[in-house]
Amino acid sequence: MTLDPIRVGIIAVHPEKGWAITAHIPALRQLAQFRISAIRYRYEIAKVRLRSMGEAHR
């Protein structure tokens, strides 16, 4: 049985520094059981960051 990935949202992600961008997001992207579905910092910065990671903005 194949399970859908767990959707993860991360709040207060700075686009250039901090634990989320340097460690948590790269680790989650390597694990098939998780999918980053939301990132929030400021709206404009979050959109740019999602695009640079190849994730769709919704």
Secondary structure, DSSP 8 states (H G I E B T S, - for coil): -----EEEEEES--SSSSHIIIIIHHHHHH-TTEEEEEEESSHHHHHHHHHHTT----
